[in-house]
């Protein structure tokens, strides 16, 4: 942290008991007290999982629709033609296209947060995989973003779907709400997210599954969560 942050950061640290491991409910209440920015900060959950993602059978990736949404306005692009394009528009997609949309993206115009595609469009979408992949925007059947049911996928994206995947070190980071949310909503979103992670526990994973867990705001220090409590969430 730079000097500019240090005083404010120290004041926030005083609101956290560093020797304590917080329950979900306590953490949800405490994280709201850490608000210090002029904008509505994102509530961020960080998990370290006991998996080795270099092995395909230990890759943890998927999606979950949070009961109270993320508080973020999500722009959705859909690769589809004909009837499916019409369904996507009716469901509220922000951008719908095919070759024209691929061309836009090749020209550097990426004005969306989530991309959805019908399976027959994946050959076309593959052409821009090297652009979308590194940004985490590539449609994928595991996150429900390659589907014939584009209307449902658009609605899920708009109502607070969070896509997640472990990084090389087994960490997962996700925004699960905003500082302005009631504490109960933060807690419920957190539990729903963790339940999705628990369901995907790889059979090959050894030892403790959730090794570390922390809750924070965009500009705040982190609150340590009880990883044992999290592993019991179904």
Order of alpha helices (4+ residues) and beta strands (2+ residues): alpha-alpha-beta-beta-beta-alpha-beta-alpha-beta-alpha-alpha-alpha-beta-beta-alpha-beta-beta-alpha
